[in-house]
Amino acid sequence: MENNIAKQIRTHRLRCNLTQEKLAEALNVSSQAVSKWENGLSYPDITLLPELSSILGITVDALFASGEETHFQRIERMIENDVVLSREDFDYAERFLKEASLELNNRGRSLTMLGELYNHRARMYRNKAAEIAKQALEIEPERHNNHAIFCEAMDGVFIDWSITNHMRIIDFYKDYIKKNPHDRAGYMWLIDNLVADGRFAEAEEAVEAMRRIKDTYHYLFYKGYIAWHKADLRSAMPYFDEMVEKFGDDWHAWTERGNIFAKNGMYEKAIADFQKAATLEVSPRFTDNYDSIAQLSVLIGDKNGAVEAYEKVVEILREDWNMQEGETVSGYLKNIEKLKKESYTNHQLKCSKAF
């Protein structure tokens, strides 16, 4: 065993707010034994490793992994798998990432993960705000602020231009592409926000500039996307149809047209496109296509179809991303169980009415 285990035990014991005495009590060993482990004077018995790793909230392998990489991987799993992070876990992740960002070789990775951590926290508080707003609406259903809080927490629609325009984001990306003229992603984020604000002429210019860098399905998609928002879906469909005809081997093209169908209430067509996209994906696959199929299946009353789609989501999480457990997986399993119960209840009702 490497001496690194001493550092791992101490680091994760402190993260869990455990004293050496408390950890020793949980493992039924002496506090002196724990002290020796952390000082590298001895090692825990191999039979204690599963329980020790469980108490510390890490895998047995992580006890022996390189310290820094272990932290990065653990925080990444926390952000991906846990809907709610405890204050202790959040503080630990924030502290580690801030310190790691001071090192030049870790700065980019640390800042990206720190941004993801803060967005995770924001989503968690938004979920809390939504639940509180629901309770407030039960007490004061006509209070405007309660509706506004709920709508903001759920990313709902506000009609007020002054608070929904994207000028700050647009200005940022206009400056960004000046500094990074060959980054096509920057153009895409700029176009999305220009179209959302109805600034179609500027969006058209950005689309042409993006095409000059590389001609992909994005060009036809955005031509159609602008035409749809500027006029109507009929004028946009030739672009979307040409996109899947010309770039039919790229699953993204089918997903994008599926999104357009879904947003226009054409659910069966959307499901067909999402299914086509899903068959074209290669490992590691994403869950978005099956997630969309499940939600659309619910809208059209096909709960069995929704169950099958959610089961594919769980399969992808487990097989492609090694997410065997956790809140993300359990959330999908709860959806499956709920839909199966509803489907069974509806079947029973139909049978009883038949008699």
N, C-alpha and C positions, 0 to 999 in steps of 0.2 A: 504494500500500500504506500502511496506517496504521501509526503508530509503535508501536501495540499489539503488533505482531509481535515487537518486541525483548523485551518483557516475557514473552511466551509462550515464546520460545525459551529464555530464561534460567530461567523457572519450571520448564518441563518437563525441561530439561537437568539441573537440580539434583535434580528428582524421580527421574530415572533414574540418579542418582549418576554422572554423566558430567562430566569436566573439559572445559574449552574445547578442550584439546589432543586429548582422545579423540574429541570430536564432530568436530573438524576432520579428524582422521585418517580417521574413518569416511566423511566426505564428500569426502575428497581435496582439502581446501582448507587454507589456513594458519590457525593459531590466531588470528592478528591479524584475519582476516576474520570469524571467529566473534565476537571481541571487539567489532568494529565493528557487527555485527548487533545485539548485545545492548545496545549503547550508542546505538542509533538513528542511527549515522553512515552506515550503508549497509544494503542489503537483500540477502538471498541471491538468486542467479540463479533465475529462475522454473523452470529445468530441474531445480534441486536440491530444489524443494518436496516432490515425492512421496517422495523418499528421506529428506529431513529429517523430514517428518511421521511416516514409518514408524519411524525411529530413536527419535523422541520418544514414539511410541505414541499419537498423536492424528491427527485428520484434517487435511487441508490447510485446510479451512474453519475449523477450530478455531484455526489460527495467526492468523487475522484477526478472530476473534470477541472480544466484550467479555470481559475477563479473568475476572471473577467468575462470570458465567453459564457460561463454558466449564468452569470447575471443577465447578460444580454438575452440569452435564450429564454430564461425564466420570465423576464419582463415581457418579451414578445408573446409568449404563451398566455400570460395574464391578460394582455390587451386583446388578444384574439378570442380567448375562450371565456373570460369572465365578464358577465354583463355588469356586475357590481364589484368594485374594488373596495376593500376595507381601507380605512384611513391609514393603517399601518402599512399595507401593501403599496398604497399610492405614495406615501412619504418615502418609503424605501426606494421605489422605482424612480421617483423624481430626484432624490438625493444622488443615487448612483449615476443617472444619466447626466445630471448637471456636472458632476465631477468628471465623468468620462469625456464630456464635450470639451473640456479644457486641454485634452490630449489631441494633438494634431491628427494622428492616425485614426482616431475614433470620432472626430468632430462631426463629420457628415452623418454617420450612422446614429450617433447619440442625439443629434438635433432632430433628425427625422422621427425617431422613436419618442422623443420628448413631445413633439407636436402631436403624435398619435395618442400619447398618454393624456395630454390636455383635452383633446377632442373626445376621448373616451370619457373623461370626467364630465365634460360638458353634456354629453349625451345622457349620462347617468342622472345629472341634475335636471335635465329637461324631462326625463321620464318621471322624476319625482314631482316636478312642477305640474305635469299633466295630471297625475293622480290627485294632487292637492286641488287643482282647479276643478276636477270632476266633483270632489267633495264640496267645494265652495258653491258650485252650480246647483247642487242638490238643496243647499240652504237658501241661496239667493240666485235663482235661475235667470233673473232679468238684469243682473248686474253686468254691465258692459265689460268691466275689467276682467271678470272671471272668464268670459268668452275669449278675450284677447290673450290672456295668459295661456289658456288651453291651446288656442290656435298657434301661438308662437312656439310653445313647447313641442307641438306635433308637426312643426314646419308647414302649417296650414297657409291658406291664401289670404293675403291682405290686398285690398284694392288700392290703397293709398300709394301713389307714385313716389312721394317724397321719402317713404321708408322702405320701398321695395326695389328702387332702381339700383343698378349695379355699377355706378360711376367709379367708385373707389377701386373695384376689382378690374374694371376696364382700363383705368389709368395705369394700374400696376402692370397689367399684361402688355399694354402698348409700350411701356418703358422696358419691360422684360424682353420683348422680341427685338427691340433695338440692340440690346446687349447680347441677345442669343438668337441671331437671325436664322439659324439653321435648326432650331428646336421646334419641330412640328407640333409638339404637345402644347407649347405656349400659344400657338395660333388657334388651336382647338378651344382652349379655355377662353381665349379672347372672343372667338366667334360665338360660342355658347351664350356668353353674357351680352354681347352686342345684339344678338337675335332676341334674347329675352327682353331687352329694352326697346326693341323695334328700330334699331339703328342698322337697317338692312344694307344701305350703300357701303357703310364701313365694313360690314360683315362680308359682303361680296368681294371687296378689295383684299381682305384677309384670306379668303378662300383661294383666290388666284395666287396670292403670294405663297401660300402653303403648298399649292400644287407645283409651283416651280421648284420646290425643294425635292419633292417626290410625289409621283402620281399613284395614289392608292384608292381604295374604296371610299375613303373619307371625302374625296372631292365630290363625287356624285351624291354621297349622303348629304353633305352640307348644301349642295345646290338644291336638293329636294327639300331639305329642312328649312332653308330660307324661303323657298317658293311656298311651302305650306303655311308658314307664319305670315308671309306677305300677302298671299292670296287665298288659296284653298288647297285641300288635299288632292283634288283632281289634277291641278297643274303640277303637283309635286310627284305624283305616282310614277310618271315616266322615268324620272331620275332614280327612284328607289328600285324600280323593276330592272333598269339597266345595271344598277349596282349589283344585284344578286346574280344577274346573268353574266356579267363580266368578271365578278370576283366570287363566284359561287363556291370556290374551294376554301374560302376564308369564313370561318363560322361567325366572325364579327359582323359580316355583311348581313347575314340572316337575322342575327340578334337585333341589329339596328332597325331593319324593316319591321321585325316583330314588335319593337318598342313603338314604332309609329302606328301600327295597326292597333295595339293595345290602347294607346292614348286617344284613338278615334273610335273606341267602342267596338272594334272589329275583332272580337275575342277569339273566335274560332281560327281566323287567319293568323292571328298573333301566336296562338298555341302551336299551329303547324310550323311557323317559322322558328319558334324557340326550340321545337323538337328537332328540326333539321339542324339547327346550330349545335345542339347538344350532341348529335351523332357525329359531328365533324371535329369536336374537341378531342385533344389528346392529353394524356396525363402530364403534369397535374391539372386536372380540369377545375373549372370554377362552378359555383353552385347557382349563379344568377339565372341561367336559362330554366332550370327545373324549379327554382324559386318562383319565377314569373309564371310558369305553367301551373303551379299549385294555386297561386293566388287567383289567376284567371279561371281556373277550373271551379273554384269556390264561387266566383261571380256568376258562372253559368249554371250552377247547381250540380256540377259533376264532382261530388265529394270523393268518389272512388278514384277519379283521375287525380285529384289533389293529393290523396294518400300515396298513390304510386309515385307522384313527383317528389313529395317530401321524403319518401323512402330513398329515392335516388340521391337527394341532397345529403342524407345521412351517410349513404354509401360512399359518396365522393369525399365527404369530410373525413371518414375513417380510412378509406383506402388511399386517397391521394394526398391528404394532409395530416394523416396520423392523429386525428382528433377523435380518440375513442370515447372520451367522456367530456365533462365540462358543461357549462351553462348553455353554450351554443347548441351542442348536440341534444342535451336534455330538452331544450326549448322546442326543437323540431319533433322530438319523440312525443312531447305533450300535444303538439298540434295533430300528429298522426292519431294518437289515442282519442283525442276530442272528436276528430272527424269520423273515426270509425264508430264511435258511440252514437254520434248524430245520424250517421248513415244507417246503423242498425235500428235506431229508434224510428226513423222514417219508414224503414221497411216493415217494422212491426205495425205501425199505424196503417200502412197501406193494406196489410194482410187483414187487420181487424175490420177495416171498412169493407173489405171484399166479402166478409161474412155477415 
